[in-house]
Amino acid sequence: MSLTVFITGATAGFGEAMARRMVADGHRVIATGRRQERLDALAAALGDALLPVRLDVTDTHAVSALPESLPEPWREIDVLVANAGLALGLTPAWQADPSDWERMIATNIGGVTGLVRALLPGMVARDGGHVITLGSIAGHYPYPGGHVYGATKAFVAQFVRNLKADLVGTGVRVTNIEPGLVGGSEFSNVRFGDDEKAAAVYRNADPLLPEDIAEAVAWVVGLPRRVNINSIEMMPTTQAPSALTIKRREAKS
């Protein structure tokens, strides 16, 4: 069955891979992002099955207007993939830039909740749909410098659990995908603002790839409507949760 899939952050990485996979699987995709030229290139590659829509998920007015602003044939959205998100910096909390914190909160939390609130009523009214969020293992496993980024992903995980409680019996499914180390995207380039430093994160690490995340999304979407996958935690075989950190100090004389 062909579905209408709404994907945020579709100009690169996970979002682009998911858009390509959904179209390959026979679905129609509304691909959104801030970079119009990349959306246009994706539309040129994928044809009429993809509708490019410029959208900044932190623009609350644009997000709330979505149900009426889309072309009529595209308004009944079956799957929302709230993929847009970012991490900024890796310094200790007391050295972090507060504006980075604000941007992560606005994008990773506000961008998700705004989209869900805009598109969920239509799904409930039609007694069917699927909300998929992109969380992170950082929402479960802390690491130095992950303070606000990890907290935003912990919010997403708990938000999805509570959505599931609200949606019991509605026919609407909700899933949180929680990847670990994933290469082939702009994640670390955005985080560090330094391409060389970003590349070093993945060097010889055999990380997951955006296509692996797209595969997970395709799987949960394709399951029978009676099946709800609450969450999927994904890591490459080269990664595992860290041991608890112990900082030892020499006794003062």
C-alpha positions as MATLAB code, in Angstrom:
seq = 'MSLTVFITGATAGFGEAMARRMVADGHRVIATGRRQERLDALAAALGDALLPVRLDVTDTHAVSALPESLPEPWREIDVLVANAGLALGLTPAWQADPSDWERMIATNIGGVTGLVRALLPGMVARDGGHVITLGSIAGHYPYPGGHVYGATKAFVAQFVRNLKADLVGTGVRVTNIEPGLVGGSEFSNVRFGDDEKAAAVYRNADPLLPEDIAEAVAWVVGLPRRVNINSIEMMPTTQAPSALTIKRREAKS';
ca = [
       0.000    0.000    0.000;
       1.342    3.408   -0.964;
       1.656    5.865    1.930;
       2.260    9.597    2.161;
       5.391   10.096    4.259;
       6.434   13.470    5.720;
      10.173   13.669    6.477;
      11.986   16.566    8.137;
      15.697   17.202    7.661;
      15.615   15.564    4.235;
      18.437   17.607    2.695;
      21.210   15.270    3.885;
      22.077   12.211    5.965;
      19.270   10.200    7.537;
      16.501   12.275    6.015;
      17.764   12.024    2.457;
      18.382    8.283    2.819;
      14.886    7.770    4.201;
      13.316    9.820    1.408;
      15.105    7.731   -1.221;
      14.141    4.470    0.513;
      10.477    5.431    0.933;
      10.155    6.375   -2.736;
      11.932    3.147   -3.745;
       9.372    1.254   -1.655;
       6.517    2.844   -3.606;
       5.503    5.607   -1.210;
       5.035    9.339   -1.773;
       7.348   11.608    0.221;
       7.026   15.188    1.401;
      10.688   16.090    1.877;
      11.347   19.133    4.038;
      14.420   21.079    5.063;
      15.912   24.551    5.028;
      18.115   24.217    1.932;
      15.876   24.623   -1.095;
      18.553   23.758   -3.634;
      19.089   20.348   -2.043;
      15.351   19.688   -1.921;
      15.092   20.586   -5.594;
      17.958   18.229   -6.432;
      16.240   15.426   -4.521;
      12.974   16.096   -6.361;
      14.808   16.040   -9.692;
      16.309   12.666   -8.778;
      13.133   11.053   -7.428;
      10.441   12.564   -9.649;
       6.765   13.190   -8.953;
       6.723   10.846   -5.956;
       8.558   13.520   -3.955;
       7.213   16.950   -2.997;
       9.942   19.361   -1.808;
       8.808   21.781    0.903;
      11.128   24.321    2.486;
      10.578   24.228    6.260;
      12.455   25.278    9.369;
      11.050   23.126   12.185;
      11.764   25.907   14.697;
       9.347   28.214   12.831;
       6.295   27.538   14.982;
       3.887   29.431   12.730;
       4.947   27.527    9.604;
       4.746   24.198   11.437;
       1.282   24.833   12.888;
       0.025   25.891    9.438;
       1.237   22.706    7.751;
      -2.066   20.810    7.490;
      -3.637   23.612    5.419;
      -0.514   24.864    3.627;
       0.277   21.633    1.782;
      -1.244   20.982   -1.656;
      -4.633   19.291   -1.307;
      -3.568   15.844   -2.603;
      -0.717   15.723   -0.039;
      -2.567   16.723    3.128;
      -3.468   13.283    4.455;
      -0.130   12.269    5.934;
       0.224    8.624    6.900;
       3.743    8.712    8.364;
       5.564   11.565   10.082;
       9.320   11.070   10.409;
      10.559   13.792   12.781;
      14.194   13.497   11.811;
      15.525   17.078   11.929;
      17.888   17.601   14.852;
      21.419   18.561   15.754;
      24.169   18.550   18.351;
      26.377   21.566   18.946;
      29.678   21.506   20.787;
      31.278   18.978   23.103;
      32.677   21.231   25.833;
      31.801   20.809   29.525;
      28.497   22.357   30.560;
      30.104   25.295   32.358;
      31.989   26.265   29.197;
      29.174   25.680   26.697;
      27.625   28.444   24.625;
      24.066   29.084   25.929;
      22.914   29.899   22.403;
      23.912   26.357   21.370;
      21.732   24.999   24.163;
      18.796   27.118   23.044;
      19.148   26.000   19.440;
      19.308   22.315   20.368;
      16.243   22.624   22.592;
      14.313   24.542   19.931;
      15.152   22.038   17.195;
      15.328   18.688   18.982;
      12.393   19.260   21.316;
      10.282   22.099   19.942;
      10.655   20.909   16.363;
       9.372   17.455   17.295;
       6.507   18.501   19.551;
       5.328   21.159   17.117;
       5.153   18.735   14.206;
       3.401   16.080   16.244;
       0.802   18.559   17.468;
       0.212   19.811   13.916;
      -0.128   16.435   12.192;
      -1.385   14.050   14.882;
      -5.026   15.267   14.945;
      -5.479   14.277   11.311;
      -4.053   10.814   11.966;
      -6.347   10.274   14.941;
      -9.367   11.467   12.955;
      -8.541    8.977   10.191;
      -7.874    6.224   12.771;
      -4.451    5.490   11.335;
      -0.946    6.812   10.962;
       2.570    6.490   12.291;
       4.756    8.972   14.164;
       8.464    8.135   13.986;
      11.009   10.178   15.917;
      14.789   10.119   15.664;
      16.190    9.869   19.149;
      19.696    8.766   20.107;
      21.509    6.449   22.464;
      22.657    9.749   24.015;
      19.192    9.912   25.569;
      20.106    6.844   27.654;
      23.884    6.818   28.029;
      25.584   10.009   29.257;
      28.992   11.106   28.040;
      31.159   14.167   28.751;
      29.955   17.126   26.719;
      26.622   15.506   25.876;
      24.658   17.454   28.521;
      21.886   19.305   26.639;
      21.986   17.190   23.491;
      21.511   14.011   25.523;
      18.774   15.664   27.561;
      16.848   16.609   24.422;
      16.979   13.022   23.207;
      15.870   11.754   26.620;
      12.900   14.102   26.269;
      12.074   12.599   22.874;
      12.194    9.073   24.301;
       9.818    9.940   27.145;
       7.567   11.986   24.857;
       7.116    8.939   22.621;
       6.289    6.717   25.606;
       3.603    9.153   26.684;
       2.274    9.473   23.138;
       1.876    5.701   23.079;
      -0.197    5.913   26.248;
      -2.416    8.594   24.707;
      -2.799    6.746   21.398;
      -3.959    3.389   22.728;
      -6.896    2.242   20.614;
      -6.601    5.001   18.004;
      -4.891    3.011   15.266;
      -1.967    5.456   15.291;
       1.474    3.982   15.890;
       4.518    5.686   17.410;
       8.175    4.647   17.295;
      11.458    6.139   18.491;
      14.597    5.172   16.535;
      17.724    5.571   18.705;
      20.984    5.281   16.742;
      24.493    5.220   18.105;
      27.533    6.105   15.998;
      26.446    6.877   12.423;
      28.769    8.126    9.707;
      27.909    9.476    6.284;
      25.920   12.440    7.562;
      26.617   16.034    8.544;
      26.035   15.409   12.256;
      29.629   15.827   13.454;
      30.402   18.518   10.880;
      27.611   20.610   12.382;
      28.623   19.729   15.929;
      32.259   20.761   15.570;
      32.179   23.160   12.628;
      35.384   21.444   11.520;
      35.355   18.836    8.735;
      38.699   17.305    9.710;
      37.658   16.899   13.332;
      34.340   15.441   12.216;
      36.019   12.886    9.957;
      38.235   11.725   12.836;
      35.150   10.642   14.807;
      34.434    7.870   12.295;
      37.916    6.949   11.113;
      38.403    3.146   11.221;
      35.244    2.818   13.338;
      32.957    1.114   10.775;
      29.933    3.143   11.953;
      26.320    2.692   10.973;
      25.275    4.498    7.788;
      22.175    6.583    7.005;
      20.919    3.710    4.861;
      20.854    1.511    7.977;
      18.569    4.004    9.706;
      16.374    4.146    6.604;
      16.177    0.343    6.668;
      14.911    0.426   10.262;
      12.294    3.032    9.380;
      11.173    1.049    6.340;
      10.796   -2.058    8.499;
       8.595   -0.475   11.179;
       6.468    1.279    8.559;
       5.922   -1.971    6.661;
       4.737   -4.031    9.628;
       1.033   -4.865    9.976;
      -1.031   -2.069   11.538;
      -1.562   -4.151   14.669;
       2.194   -4.048   15.410;
       3.709   -1.067   17.235;
       7.484   -1.005   17.690;
       7.969    1.317   20.651;
      11.685    1.904   20.164;
      14.746    0.563   18.373;
      18.221    1.099   19.842;
      20.904    0.692   17.174;
      24.688    0.596   17.444;
      27.442   -0.575   15.121;
      29.213   -3.751   16.216;
      32.225   -1.576   17.039;
      30.372    0.394   19.733;
      29.027   -0.369   23.197;
      27.838    1.678   26.186;
      30.763    3.065   28.149;
      31.767    1.937   31.597;
      30.940    4.320   34.414;
      33.581    6.994   34.808;
      35.547    7.167   38.040;
      37.829   10.130   38.602;
      40.424    9.339   41.257;
      42.218   12.064   43.166;
      45.296   11.877   45.235;
      44.627   12.471   48.897;
      45.540   15.951   50.084;
      48.220   16.036   52.750;
];
